[in-house]
Amino acid sequence: MNSPVEERLRAALAARAALVTPRDLRRVPPPQGRRRGTHRIRAVALAVLGTAAAVAAVCVLALLPDGSGDPDPVPPARTPARVGTPPVSTPVPGPPPAPSVSSPRPVAGSP
């Protein structure tokens, strides 16, 4: 049930596989040089140190005075009150009026 193309392809692959011998297969030499893990750790450490140095520089520049001497005066938050004036009091509402009592009305359906 195989097509002729599939049979020809299988025959070609089998012929090519028969040409490979154990002598053709050799071990791949191990990689030379630095290991990859060491390089990655070093790169991460340098990135962390660079970020820490940048944050420290920003903090130092923001917290150190600029050396201009006296700072500009800050205006008051509100106009100061005069000394000796009585404080303004807000009126406190009194108790609510009592409801008026009237004679009870008969309820429909009651004797």
C-alpha positions in Angstrom: 0.0 0.0 0.0 3.0 2.3 -0.1 3.3 4.8 -2.9 6.3 4.4 -5.3 7.7 7.7 -4.0 7.7 6.5 -0.4 9.4 3.2 -1.4 12.1 5.0 -3.3 12.7 7.3 -0.4 12.9 4.5 2.1 15.4 2.6 -0.2 17.6 5.8 -0.5 17.7 6.4 3.2 18.5 2.8 4.0 21.4 2.9 1.4 22.8 6.1 2.9 22.5 4.7 6.5 24.4 1.5 5.4 27.4 3.7 4.4 27.8 5.1 7.9 30.2 3.1 10.1 31.3 3.4 13.7 34.6 4.8 12.5 32.7 7.7 10.9 31.1 8.5 14.3 33.4 10.3 16.6 33.0 12.0 19.9 32.5 15.8 19.9 35.3 17.5 21.8 34.2 19.3 25.0 33.8 23.1 24.7 36.9 25.2 25.5 37.0 28.5 27.4 34.9 29.9 30.1 31.8 28.2 31.2 28.5 29.8 30.4 27.2 29.9 34.0 30.1 32.0 35.2 29.5 34.5 32.4 25.8 34.8 33.3 26.5 35.3 37.0 29.1 38.0 36.3 26.7 39.8 33.9 23.9 39.8 36.5 26.3 41.0 39.3 27.5 43.9 37.1 23.9 44.9 36.3 23.0 44.9 40.0 26.1 46.9 41.0 25.5 49.4 38.2 21.9 49.9 39.3 22.9 50.3 43.0 25.5 52.9 42.0 23.0 54.9 39.9 20.5 54.9 42.8 23.2 56.0 45.3 24.2 58.8 43.0 20.7 60.1 42.6 20.2 59.9 46.4 23.4 61.8 47.1 22.6 64.5 44.5 19.1 64.9 45.9 20.0 65.0 49.6 23.1 67.2 49.5 22.6 70.9 49.8 23.5 72.9 46.7 25.7 75.3 48.7 23.8 78.5 47.7 23.6 79.7 51.4 20.3 80.9 52.7 17.3 79.2 51.2 14.4 81.2 49.9 11.9 82.1 52.6 8.7 80.0 52.6 5.4 81.9 52.7 3.1 81.0 55.6 0.4 78.4 55.0 -2.4 80.8 56.0 -2.7 84.3 57.1 -1.9 84.5 60.8 -4.7 85.3 63.2 -4.5 88.5 65.3 -3.6 88.1 68.9 -6.4 88.8 71.3 -9.4 88.2 69.0 -11.9 85.7 70.3 -12.3 82.6 68.3 -15.4 82.4 66.1 -17.9 79.9 67.5 -20.4 77.9 65.4 -23.9 77.7 66.6 -24.9 74.3 68.0 -28.4 73.2 67.1 -30.7 72.4 70.0 -32.7 69.2 70.6 -35.3 68.4 68.1 -38.9 69.5 69.0 -41.0 66.8 70.7 -43.8 65.3 68.6 -47.3 66.4 69.4 -49.4 63.8 71.1 -53.0 63.5 69.9 -55.7 61.1 70.7 -55.3 57.7 69.1 -57.3 57.0 65.9 -59.2 53.7 65.7 -57.6 51.3 63.3 -59.9 49.8 60.6 -61.0 46.3 61.4 -60.4 46.5 65.2 -63.3 46.2 67.7 
